[in-house]
Amino acid sequence: MTLLGRLIEGLYPPICVLCGAPGESGFDLCAGCRVELPVNRHCCARCARPFDGDLGAGRWCGGCVARPPPFVRCHAPLRYQGLVPGLIADLKFHARLDRAVLLGRLLAETRAARAPPLPELLVPVPLHPARQRARGYNQALELARVAGAALGVAVDPGLCLRVRATPPQVGQQRRARQRNIGPGAFALARALPARRLAIIDDVMTTGATVSALARVLGRAGAREVEVWVVARTP
């Protein structure tokens, strides 16, 4: 931790957002609550879909074998269950931006511990301007800012645009989610400033949103596109 980080932690010690106990290792989460988080330990090596058991390192799920997604890998440290949906809902729908600090740092810590090398640029999934005005912020951007600062990786919030308003994905079935996004949902505002990128979002369900954005980046010349999400659904 930097000197500034130690000073800030001394003035504002971390407090667990779940139970109010003292936080641990700079996280607003105590040791007891952290062990309750559902770690996505056994998952597809490509899309991070959880497996029921340990099938061995490097294994792909059936969906990725049949139709590989347009990104090289997905990093999803948690499963979308237990305490996780509540934390993400607090961030996404209730403006609890302290959740972005916790989840963004968790995303950064777990990705830093893994190979391969970090990407050159983080690209948050953009909201349509009308939805961002209504919400007042973009939760993916808030996560990217925290993760980028922790890892020393730049964030470009204006590189990608959501040019077509789409219905909320929450509660939609797989086919409906894929139809909601479809071609033309995203566009680039300018030429790519980097070739190794990571798309940042809160949750990945079908992968329709991040796949659509990954295709746009790939067509623009991206050499490698990762996806980073806090949690992955089964």
ChimeraX attribute file (.defattr): number of C-alpha atoms within 10 A of each C-alpha:
attribute: neighborCount
match mode: 1-to-1
recipient: residues
	/A:1	10
	/A:2	7
	/A:3	8
	/A:4	9
	/A:5	11
	/A:6	13
	/A:7	12
	/A:8	13
	/A:9	15
	/A:10	10
	/A:11	9
	/A:12	9
	/A:13	16
	/A:14	20
	/A:15	17
	/A:16	20
	/A:17	18
	/A:18	13
	/A:19	13
	/A:20	12
	/A:21	16
	/A:22	16
	/A:23	20
	/A:24	16
	/A:25	11
	/A:26	18
	/A:27	21
	/A:28	25
	/A:29	22
	/A:30	21
	/A:31	15
	/A:32	13
	/A:33	15
	/A:34	17
	/A:35	10
	/A:36	11
	/A:37	16
	/A:38	16
	/A:39	16
	/A:40	20
	/A:41	15
	/A:42	17
	/A:43	26
	/A:44	23
	/A:45	19
	/A:46	22
	/A:47	25
	/A:48	28
	/A:49	26
	/A:50	22
	/A:51	16
	/A:52	9
	/A:53	9
	/A:54	11
	/A:55	12
	/A:56	11
	/A:57	10
	/A:58	10
	/A:59	16
	/A:60	20
	/A:61	18
	/A:62	10
	/A:63	13
	/A:64	15
	/A:65	11
	/A:66	9
	/A:67	8
	/A:68	14
	/A:69	20
	/A:70	18
	/A:71	23
	/A:72	16
	/A:73	18
	/A:74	24
	/A:75	23
	/A:76	29
	/A:77	25
	/A:78	23
	/A:79	25
	/A:80	24
	/A:81	15
	/A:82	11
	/A:83	15
	/A:84	19
	/A:85	14
	/A:86	12
	/A:87	18
	/A:88	21
	/A:89	14
	/A:90	16
	/A:91	23
	/A:92	19
	/A:93	10
	/A:94	10
	/A:95	16
	/A:96	15
	/A:97	16
	/A:98	15
	/A:99	21
	/A:100	27
	/A:101	20
	/A:102	20
	/A:103	28
	/A:104	26
	/A:105	24
	/A:106	20
	/A:107	27
	/A:108	22
	/A:109	15
	/A:110	13
	/A:111	19
	/A:112	15
	/A:113	8
	/A:114	10
	/A:115	7
	/A:116	8
	/A:117	9
	/A:118	17
	/A:119	17
	/A:120	15
	/A:121	22
	/A:122	28
	/A:123	27
	/A:124	29
	/A:125	24
	/A:126	23
	/A:127	23
	/A:128	17
	/A:129	15
	/A:130	10
	/A:131	15
	/A:132	13
	/A:133	11
	/A:134	8
	/A:135	15
	/A:136	11
	/A:137	15
	/A:138	21
	/A:139	27
	/A:140	25
	/A:141	24
	/A:142	24
	/A:143	29
	/A:144	35
	/A:145	24
	/A:146	21
	/A:147	28
	/A:148	19
	/A:149	14
	/A:150	17
	/A:151	14
	/A:152	13
	/A:153	16
	/A:154	16
	/A:155	22
	/A:156	15
	/A:157	18
	/A:158	12
	/A:159	19
	/A:160	21
	/A:161	18
	/A:162	17
	/A:163	15
	/A:164	17
	/A:165	15
	/A:166	16
	/A:167	11
	/A:168	10
	/A:169	17
	/A:170	8
	/A:171	8
	/A:172	12
	/A:173	11
	/A:174	14
	/A:175	10
	/A:176	13
	/A:177	21
	/A:178	18
	/A:179	11
	/A:180	19
	/A:181	21
	/A:182	15
	/A:183	13
	/A:184	12
	/A:185	18
	/A:186	25
	/A:187	17
	/A:188	16
	/A:189	10
	/A:190	10
	/A:191	10
	/A:192	16
	/A:193	12
	/A:194	14
	/A:195	17
	/A:196	19
	/A:197	25
	/A:198	27
	/A:199	24
	/A:200	29
	/A:201	25
	/A:202	25
	/A:203	21
	/A:204	24
	/A:205	18
	/A:206	19
	/A:207	18
	/A:208	21
	/A:209	20
	/A:210	26
	/A:211	20
	/A:212	21
	/A:213	28
	/A:214	25
	/A:215	18
	/A:216	20
	/A:217	28
	/A:218	17
	/A:219	9
	/A:220	15
	/A:221	14
	/A:222	17
	/A:223	14
	/A:224	18
	/A:225	26
	/A:226	23
	/A:227	26
	/A:228	29
	/A:229	25
	/A:230	24
	/A:231	28
	/A:232	26
	/A:233	16
	/A:234	15
